[in-house]
Amino acid sequence: MHDFKLYEGAVISEIKRKNADIVFPQGFRYIHFESIDSTNKYAKEHAGELENAIIVAEDQYDGVGKNSSHWWSLPCRSILATIVLSIDLDPSEALVYPLLVGALIREVLAQHGVEADVKWPNDIYIGDKKLAGILCETIIENGKVEKLIIGFGINVNQTKDEMAIYNMTSLYEYKGIEFNRCELLADIIIKLFEHMNDSNPDNVRYMEREVNAHLFAKGLNVIFELDKRYEGTLIGVGADGALLLLTDSGMKRFISGKIIL
């Protein structure tokens, strides 16, 4: 396989090649690592010195997902990145961002011929297999979100055999072709920075519309785990990002928990 390194020059040149009218936020930095424990860990440890940035790695040896789960990856086969944004939000407003980022990445994948779904609250699936994960974290000062840390990992050029043991999938497995990671990351950056700021009033409407149109397991009977197990029909998500589950005892809303098919 070719090795499309995610160097700053290569990615930024892809953005310019697309004639993208993208305006990077003030103080924006592109930080590249050949190998690192976790881009999200780096972002949190250096948040005080990073105003706005994207941290990109070719390999992570201690990648993390939601609830401290491990995110597995192979060197130079994935997109592993974290965006740091200086922002001004109420903590409750930040709840929609994992789904918003999922919807934005799903839209970019569709532009590349990949039909995927957003799995609540922070994954992207093709069929019944996980393609990508999103981890949003916040730094709060004086009751407000001061920094938004958005990590995402996408399986890009792994083979079917490499993914089978983890019951995940990759873009290569889905399409049977190798993807240029620089081009794909450039498209994601363009799409994210079109939306990812605290002054865009359409973010919530976009998230609600796009996630409900492409929601994994929507309309199916599922089991939901939180303090106990609930069973019902997955109806969709609300404007606040809450999951809507129709049970025998009525509609229930959840802002945390896990879907089990």
N, C-alpha and C positions, 0 to 999 in steps of 0.2 A: 504494500500500500504506500501511496505517497504520504509525505509528512508535511502537512500544511501548518507550520508553526504559527502560534498565535501572537507573534511579536507585534508591538504597537504599530510600527510602520506598515506592516502587512495588513492589519485590520483597518487602520485609519485610511490607507490607500484604497481599500475596498469601499469604505464609506464615500470617499471622494469620487471614486469611479462611478458610483451610482448617482452622482450629482445630488446627493442628499442635502437638503437645506436644514442641516442639523445644527443646533446651537448647544454646545456643551455648557453645563452650569459653571458658575464662577469657581475658579480654583481647581478645575477638573484635572485629574491625573490618571494615567494608564500605567498600572504596575504589573509586571510580568515575572512569573517564577517558572523555572524548569520543574522544580519540585518543592512542595510545601506541605505542612501537616494539614492545614485547612484554610481556604481563603476567607471563610467567615471568622475563624479564630484570629487571623491576622487583622481583619477589618476591625474587630472589637478591641484588640490590643492597641491598635494605632488610631482609633477613631478620633482622639483628641487632636491629632496632627493632620488628619485628612478632612478637608472641607467637602469635596465631592470627588469620587474616584471609582474606578473599576479595577479590581484585582483579578488577574487571570493566571491560571496554573496549567501546565501541561500534565502534571501528575499531583495527586494528593495521597499521602500515606496515612492520614487520619481524618478523612472527610466525615462530616457529621450531617445527619438529617434531623427530622422532627423527633422530639423526645429523646435526643442524644443517640439515635440509631446511627449505625455506621453506613456511610455512602461509599460503595465499592466502585473503583474505576481502574482502567488500564492506561498506562502512559501514552499520551499523544493520540488517544482515540476518542476522547470526550471533549465537551465544552464544560469547563469548571470555572466559575466566575462568581464574584461578589461585587455588587454595586453599593457604594456608600453615598447617601444623600443627606445633605443638611436640609432640614425640613422643619415645618412648624405645624404640628398636628396634635389633636387630642388623642390620647391612647386608644380610645374606642374607634377613631377613624382609621387607625392603622390595621384594624382587623381585616379589611377588605383587600389588603395588598397582596397576600399570597395568591388569592384568586385572580386579582387583576393581572399580576405578572404571569400567572398560568394562562390566562386568556390571551395576553399579548404574545407570548411565545407560541401558543397554539396557532394563532393567526399567521405568524411568520412561517411555521412549519407547513401550514396549508398552502402558502405561496410557493413552497418548494415541493408540492405534490404529496405531502404527508397528511393523512386524515387522522387526527388524534382527538382525544377527549380530555377534559379537565376533571380529575377526580378530587372531590372535596376532601380535605381543605387545601392541599398543596402539592398535588402530583399531576403528571400528564401520562396518560395511558394510550397505547395502541392495542385495540382488542382488550384482552384480559391481562396484558403484561405492562409493567411499568417502563416508561421511556425516560422520564425526567422527574426530578424532585426540586422543590423550592423551599427555602428556609428563610423566613423573614424574622429579623430580630430588631429590637429598638433600644435606643439609649434615651432615657427620660431625665429631663432636668426641670425642676420647678413645675412638675405636673404636666409637662408637654413633651412630645416626642421631638428631640433635638436632632437625632441621627437615625435614619432608617437604613438597616443593613439587609440587603436582599441577595441571598446566595441561590445559585441555580446550577444543577448538574444535568447534562443531557448526554445520553449514550449516542454517539455518532457513528463511528466506524468499526465497532466491535462486530465480530462474526457471530453467527447463530450459535456455534459451539461454545464460544467464549461467554455468551449470555445465558446459556441453558441452565447452568448450575445455580444461577441466582433467580431464575424464573423472571428475568427481565428481557427487554428487547432493545434494539438499536435501529437507527435510521438505515444503516447498511442492511440489516436483516430484513427490514420492511421493503426497501426499494431495490435491493440487490445492486446498488451502485455506491461508490465511495463519494462522500460529501467533502467539499472544501470547507473546513472548519472556520477559516478566516472570513469567507463570504457569509456563512451562516451567522457567525457572531456579529459581524457588521450589521446584518439585517436586524438582529435582535436588539443591538444597541440603538439603532435608528428608531425602531418601534418603541422601545422603552422610554427614550428621551422625548419622544413625541407626547407621552402621557405622564411620565413620572415626575410630577411636581405638585406642590400643594395648592396651586392656583387653577388647576384644570377642573372645572365643574362637571365635566362629562365623564370623569373616571368611574364614578359609582354606576351611572347608567350604562356605560360601556361594559363594565364587569358583569352587572346583572343580566344584561341582554346576551352577551357572548357566552357566559358560563352556562346559563340556562339553555342555550341553543346547542351546547356541546358538552353536556354534563354526563360523566360516566355513571352508568346504572340508573339514569333518570327513568322513572316509570316502572322500575322493577321493585319487587319485594326484597328488602334487605334487612340484615340484622345490624343494629348500631350499638356500639359499646361505649359507655361512659361510666356512671356510677353503678349501672347494671345494664343488662341487655334489653334493647327495645327492638320490636319488629314492626315493619310497616312499609308503605310505598314511598320511595324517594320522589318527592314532588319537585324539588328545585332548591334554589338559594334565594334569600331575601336581599334587599338593598344593603343590608349591613353585613352580608357575607354569611349569615346564619343558614344552616342546613334545615330544610323543611321536610319533616317526615310525618306522613299520615298514618296514624296507628288506630287500633280499635277504640281507643279512648280519646281520639281526636288528633288535631294537628299539634305537633311538637316542634320546637325550635332549639337548635343546638349550636353553640359557638365553639365547642371543642368535642373531641371524641373521635371514633373510628368506625368507618363503614366496613362491614363484613358481608360478602355476598353469600 
